[in-house]
């Protein structure tokens, strides 16, 4: 990428040129965002993963724009209309909308009213009218009544069609209309004729209008969904009178008959060409903005979900609860391997409580269970109540775990590969247990859209959504790091520099040769070249490696630095990692070189202090209020414990244990103005909420955090 484009990215992102240039060079060499932000801080000036990701996105956008310019220049050149001035203007243009405006007059067109009029020889008449100097319009037009043009009026109409097209292709006119749309466009929604009953859920938008610039993303996406389903008709437009006055002032320069013809052409151009073209622009732009906001919400929710607190390597009894079909039980070892499965029937209609109780306590003892995970779906509260009443021979913690997406996983190819001999109910219960042990490792196996967070994820641009969510998963996985000897292929796929094929090769190598003893051994994996190893090694952990650095985030390229630190202190790496006193004696300045600066040295020291530290928080047990199982148990004024299950632009949803999440509207999150719910709450956070309204018929619960003291 040339320096001019790099400077544009630097200006756009308000970053120093050299930092952007070095980052782009690294990206061009095949380095990943996690690797660059973690291990190339000296080169980037310690840009974080968000800044590096923004540079990558802006680079891709500009490269697409450059390709578009090449296409446009080639097309105009083939028409032999490319002047030096026009080429220079296109070369200097970096705004996609402006570029398309420049190209519009030269863009190959399908048959239009104006092209038909040109074929009939009416362009000279259009030019005469546009000059607005001719007084005897009809007599001049009479000269063009020949062949296919049968009358003066037909000649004038054709000339006006040509003028209308000129006006619609005029950059200043288009910008004039854009400014009017930007300042005062209103979005209107009406119900399609005969769709009142079918579109009941869109009733709020049957007769709706508001300024487009004030329309929030969730409302615009709801209206667009209604439009796509054929229920609603949506339009975007500013006040027409004001725009026509502005256009007339610009194009109509005389009060004679020619001026009147131009005035008619202006009106036709706006109504038939300009308004629809600019409306399309604003519809697309507003949809893109709404998509980006919704995707941003989804991405942040997903990030929080993936980085949720893990239980860790404990033995878990997981339960997929149910009524008639019973509760499916599975016992998992510390690595999440399935040890045992069966079904109990503690709930209605069977209510085999004694047999179920004996079975649970027996399994807890037999498999040395540390914790119990209960899915939060059907019969969850009743099953939780039953489990918590039992007495065990040890301290057993009970957790309620989100089931969202578990059914998708259990029927997937991934689940069939892992458990070919078991049915979907067993696989679902295993997923619930593994989510408790390590949410990140389990959730990467599921399409993020099925995880149950976000808003309108099926209505937004799916390519943008996928790119954003894939980036979130990649950053989360690399932030935590993975144990290369236990990680699934799906988890390894997201490690910097690997991808599906290398991830599979690692798993295959592990099966054939046993556990990896060192990071260096990764180089024996088929197709693991030096570049892939460089990108991946720092994010892969080997807990029982001979070299303790192999279980840290210290990159192998920096082992010599840590080893020199230990040597200078007269101790081993192991001793250095265990002794805070020794660590404090290290003078980082001593190890600075031309290529290794303080950012890397500080990271090394931090890793020596807490090698392989998991950045996720510690898990906490949560308990719903006693005796609250159904919406009918709720009443206004109650203060209840709850878990935040989803965060949107307009508020947060909280599970209070009644099988229907309640909404804390953004206005009820705090005793102050809140612009973003994430300022106040986080996904899966334990909160106390006040019930403000219960509408059983519509299954709606309104909650508030205002004036509720949090624990």
C-alpha positions, -999 to +999 in steps of 0.1 A: +000+000+000+014+034-010+022+061+015-007+083+004-032+056+014-014+049+046-015+086+055-053+086+048-057+057+072-036+074+098-056+106+095-089+087+095-080+068+127-061+097+143-029+076+146+008+083+139+018+074+104+047+051+114+024+030+137-001+025+109+026+018+083+043-008+105+010-024+113+000-027+076+035-042+068+029-068+095-006-075+082+007-078+046+033-103+059+004-125+072+005-116+109-028-118+127-045-091+148-039-110+182-003-116+173+004-080+163-013-065+194+004-090+218+039-096+204+048-066+182+042-037+205+075-020+197+066-019+160+030-006+165+036+017+194+015-007+216-017-004+196-043-027+211-064-053+192-092-028+185-069-003+169-051-030+149-084-043+138-096-009+127-064-004+106-071-038+090-107-029+082-098+006+069-070-010+047-096-034+032-121-006+026-095+016+008-082-014-013-118-020-024-121+017-033-089+015-054-103-015-073-135+004-080-115+034-093-096+011-117-129-002-131-143+033-135-112+047-152-111+017-176-148+022-185-145+059-191-112+054-211-130+028-233-155+056-242-126+078-251-139+104-226-111+102-200-094+136-198-063+144-177-084+165-154-111+138-149-084+112-142-068+134-116-101+140-099-109+103-097-074+095-085-077+121-057-112+110-046-115+088-016-152+091-008-173+063-023-204+084-028-185+112-045-167+087-067-201+073-079-214+108-086-183+116-108-188+084-127-226+087-131-227+106-164-203+081-179-219+050-165-234+026-191-272+029-189-301+007-197-328+023-219-342+054-204-366+082-214-336+104-220-318+078-242-349+074-263-352+112-267-315+113-278-321+086-303-349+108-317-325+137-322-338+159-293-305+166-275-299+199-294-334+211-283-326+202-247-294+223-250-314+253-264-339+250-235-311+247-209-295+279-221-328+297-213-323+324-239-349+315-265-382+333-264-400+314-292-398+280-277-426+263-297-413+276-330-378+262-322-393+230-311-412+227-344-380+221-362-376+189-343-410+175-353-398+149-377-399+111-380-408+096-346-415+130-330-451+138-340-457+171-322-442+201-306-453+189-272-437+155-278-405+173-288-405+194-257-413+164-235-384+145-249-361+175-244-373+178-208-365+141-202-329+148-213-327+178-190-341+158-161-314+133-166-287+160-167-301+174-135-302+140-118-265+135-127-254+169-116-231+166-085-243+199-070-279+189-074-273+155-058-255+170-029-283+196-025-308+169-022-286+148+001-283+178+025-320+182+025-324+144+033-297+146+059-313+176+077-349+168+075-358+133+061-387+116+078-391+078+078-427+068+075-442+033+080-477+022+069-494-012+070-498-029+035-534-032+025-550-063+038-521-072+061-535-058+093-543-092+109-512-111+096-490-082+108-504-079+143-469-079+159-460-048+139-491-029+150-469-001+165-457+007+130-490+006+111-491+044+111-457+057+122-433+085+113-403+102+129-372+120+118-348+095+103-318+108+122-336+102+155-348+067+146-330+042+169-314+011+153-338-014+169-368+004+156-354+008+121-345-029+120-380-038+132-396-017+105-373-031+078-382-067+090-419-058+086-412-045+051-393-076+041-422-097+053-446-077+032-465-063+062-452-027+061-445+000+034-415+022+043-406+056+028-379+082+035-383+117+023-378+154+034-402+183+026-405+183-012-415+220-015-382+232+000-361+210-022-378+221-054-374+257-045-336+251-040-332+232-072-352+258-091-330+286-078-300+267-090-312+256-125-339+281-135-321+313-146-349+331-165-386+337-164-392+331-201-407+300-217-374+282-217-372+288-179-407+273-175-396+242-195-365+238-172-388+242-142-409+214-154-378+193-160-365+200-124-398+188-109-398+157-130-361+150-123-366+152-086-398+132-084-388+105-110-350+103-106-333+122-078-357+115-049-357+078-054-319+076-059-311+096-028-339+078-008-322+045-018-288+059-006-303+070+028-322+038+032-290+018+027-269+042+049-295+041+077-298+003+074-260+000+075-258+022+106-285+002+123-267-030+113-234-018+127-250-007+160-268-040+163-237-060+154-217-039+179-242-049+206-241-085+196-203-086+194-199-071+229-225-095+243-206-124+227-173-112+240-186-111+275-202-145+271-171-161+258-150-146+286-175-156+313-160-171+344-152-208+341-155-234+368-123-250+356-112-286+356-137-301+380-159-332+378-194-321+369-228-338+369-248-320+342-286-321+339-308-313+309-341-309+328-375-319+316-410-330+326-426-359+307-393-371+291-374-368+323-341-352+332-311-364+312-280-368+334-243-370+324-212-373+345-180-356+331-144-359+342-121-329+347-114-327+309-151-329+300-150-365+289-183-384+293-182-410+320-218-420+325-254-410+314-289-419+323-324-404+329-343-396+361-379-384+365-381-362+396-408-338+381-444-341+370-460-363+358-440-392+371-426-375+403-402-404+411-385-382+437-371-409+460-356-430+432-342-398+416-327-386+448-310-419+454-296-419+419-282-384+422-265-389+455-251-422+443-236-407+412-221-377+431-203-402+453-193-427+426-179-402+402-164-378+428-185-349+415-175-314+424-204-294+410-238-298+394-249-279+362-286-275+354-298-262+321-321-231+323-348-244+300-380-264+307-384-276+343-352-258+353-365-242+385-383-273+397-352-295+390-329-269+408-353-269+438-352-307+439-313-309+436-307-283+463-328-302+488-306-333+486-278-340+511-244-350+497-212-365+512-193-334+502-197-297+494-215-296+461-221-263+443-252-260+420-251-238+390-279-229+365-264-227+330-278-211+298-290-237+274-291-213+244-277-231+214-273-264+232-299-281+209-282-266+179-249-282+190-264-315+200-278-320+164-246-307+147-219-325+128-195-315+155-215-333+182-220-364+161-182-366+156-176-362+193-204-386+204-214-409+175-230-435+198-252-411+218-285-393+210-291-356+210-304-355+246-271-369+259-250-345+238-271-315+250-265-324+286-228-328+279-227-293+264-244-278+295-218-294+317-189-283+296-203-247+294-199-246+331-164-259+331-152-237+302-177-215+284-152-204+258-141-239+248-177-251+244-194-221+228-169-219+199-186-250+186-219-232+181-229-206+155-228-174+176-262-164+162-277-194+181-262-184+214-292-162+224-276-128+228-279-096+207-308-081+188-321-086+153-291-107+144-310-124+115-319-090+100-285-074+097-259-078+070-248-114+074-213-109+060-207-080+083-221-100+112-200-130+105-168-110+101-174-092+134-183-123+154-154-143+140-131-115+151-146-115+186-142-153+189-106-151+176-097-123+201-113-140+230-097-174+224-062-158+220-067-136+250-073-167+272-049-191+254-056-228+251-041-260+264-028-276+232-031-311+247-068-309+256-083-283+232-108-294+206-102-289+169-129-261+169-111-242+197-077-246+180-091-233+147-094-198+162-058-197+175-037-171+157-021-186+125-038-220+126-072-224+109-092-256+103-065-277+086-037-271+110-061-274+140-071-309+126-034-318+121-026-309+157-054-331+170-044-360+146-007-357+158-019-357+194-038-390+188-009-407+171+021-394+191+005-386+225+006-353+244+029-325+233+059-322+256+070-288+244+061-260+221+090-269+199+074-302+192+046-284+174+070-279+145+066-317+138+029-313+130+024-316+093+022-282+075+032-263+106+057-240+090+078-213+107+053-186+100+023-205+115+044-215+145+055-178+150+018-167+149+004-195+171+030-206+197+025-178+222-012-186+225-008-224+230-001-237+265+015-269+276+009-272+314+033-301+321+061-291+299+097-294+310+102-257+302+078-238+324+078-210+298+058-233+275+029-228+298+031-190+297+023-163+273+060-156+268+067-162+231+094-187+222+113-159+204+117-142+238+127-173+259+164-162+257+155-130+275+137-147+304+165-173+306+191-145+307+172-128+335+173-160+355+210-166+347+219-131+359+201-137+392+218-171+395+186-191+396+164-213+373+133-201+354+113-221+379+128-203+408+123-170+391+086-177+385+080-187+421+099-158+438+085-123+439+117-111+455+138-123+426+114-107+401+117-073+418+154-074+414+152-074+376+162-042+360+144-042+326+166-015+312+194-040+312+176-061+286+166-034+262+179-038+226+173-023+192+144-047+187+131-054+222+117-025+242+100-020+275+065-031+264+078-066+256+100-067+287+071-057+309+049-084+294+076-110+301+080-099+337+042-100+342+041-135+328+070-146+351+049-134+380+017-151+369+025-176+341-005-185+319-029-164+341-065-168+330-079-133+324-114-144+333-130-138+366-139-164+392-173-181+390-200-174+415-230-195+426-263-178+419-297-185+437-331-174+425-357-162+451-374-190+470-410-198+459-408-178+427-414-201+397-441-186+375-451-151+363-482-154+385-458-155+415-446-119+407-462-087+419-454-050+415-428-038+440-410-071+446-372-070+447-356-102+433-322-115+424-317-121+387-291-128+360-285-105+331-292-127+300-290-102+271-281-066+265-295-044+238-294-008+228-327-002+246-320-020+278-311-053+295-330-086+299-329-103+333-339-138+343-356-138+376-365-175+375-400-175+359-392-189+324-397-154+310-370-128+310-380-093+322-368-061+306-350-033+324-355-005+300-325+018+295-344+045+314-347+022+344-310+012+347-299+040+369-309+073+385-290+092+357-290+093+320-275+061+305-265+061+268-252+025+267-266-003+290-230-017+291-221+013+313-243-002+340-246-040+336-227-069+321-238-102+306-244-129+332-240-103+360-259-111+392-282-082+400-312-073+422-342-059+404-376-044+413-407-056+395-426-026+381-452-043+359-463-078+350-485-084+319-492-121+319-513-121+287-485-105+267-458-124+286-440-091+295-422-083+327-410-047+334-381-044+358-360-016+373-326-012+389-334+023+402-331+027+439-323-010+443-293-017+465-269-041+449-250-067+469 
